[in-house]
Amino acid sequence: MSKAEGKAVETRSEARTILNAYRSVEFSISSQDPAFQFRIRDISPSGVGILMNKSSRALAYLKVGKVLDMTYNPENGKGAPENMKTEIRHITYLESGPFKGQYLVGLLVKNGSPENQE
């Protein structure tokens, strides 16, 4: 590790508790369909998101502003999953980069954890 890497300073104005505490999120679009599970991604200083393939059945169900009950699975596999109301903030098609051709879905936890209460 270089000196620069060892001296990195956290510059975010908000703690990344969702990203640090949870590995994935899952939700169902209907009682007849199985739950969809997606890895949580770090997408901005105050948000997290998930990547979806354009052929995902879940993508057609999601709309910006929709609030869903989502289950957040712990990062380390220890502890119980936590259910939280989560708003779809944006759905962005990625035209370049390593995830080109996929959709990035931005999430905002509305309640469920103390640092994110409405």
N, C-alpha and C positions, 0 to 999 in steps of 0.2 A: 504494500500500500504506500502511495506517495504521500508527501507532507500535505499536499492540497486535499487529498482524499481523507486523510486523518483529521483535518481541521474543518471539515464541512460543517456549516452552521445551518440549522433548521430556520428557513425564512418564511414558512407558512404562518399566516395569522391565526389559523384555527388548527386544533389538534385533529389528526386523522384517525379518530377512534374507530369508525366503521371499517376502514381499510385495514387497520391494525388488528382488529378483533375478529373479523369474519373473512372466510375464504370464498364462500359462494352464497348465492341467493337462489331460492326456488319459489315457483308459484304455479298455480293451475289456471287454465283459461276456462275450464268447465269441469263439472263433476265426472264427466265421461272420459276426459283426457288425462293422461298421466301428468305429473308435475314436470315442468321444465326446470333445469338447473343450469346456472351460468356462473362462471368465475367472476368475482368482483375485480374491477380494474380501477386504477388510479387515473382520473381523467382531468382533474383541475384542482386548484387550491382548496376548493370547498365542496367538491363533488366526487362521486364514484359512478361507475357505469358498468355495463355489460356489453359484450360483443355478440351479435347475432348474424348468422348466415342469412342471406336474402331468401332462402327457401324455408326458413323456420316458420312453422305454423303459428308460433307465438307472436311473431312480428305483425301479422295481420290483425291481431287482437289488440295490440298496444296503440294508444293514442296519447299525444302530448296532453298533459293535465290530468290524465286518468290516475286515480289513486287505487292501489291494489294492496291486498294483504300478502306480504312476502315473508318467507322464512329465511333467516340469515343463519348460515352454518358456521360454527366457530373455526377460527384459523388453525388451531392446534389439534382439532378433533376432540378436545376435552370440553366438557360442559354441554349444556343442552342448547339446541337451536332456539333462536328467538324470533317471534313473529312481530313484524312492524308494518305499519301503514307506510307505503312508499309511493311517491308521486313520480310519474314519468315526466321528466323535465325537457328532454329533447330526443329526437331520433335523427341521427346524422349519418348519411351515406359517406363512407370513406373512399375517396377517389385516388388516394395515393398512400404510400407507406406500407409497413409490414402487414397491415390488415385490410389492404385495398380490396374493395368489393364486398365488404361486410358493413353492417350497421352498428354504430355505437349508440347505445341507449343510456342517456343520463338519468340518474336516480337521485331523489331527495327523500331522505327518511323524514316522515312527518311526525311520528311518535314512536314510542317503544323503548328508547334509550334515554337516560337522563339528560345527556348533552344535546339532544335533538328534539325536545318537546315543543309542540306547537304553542 
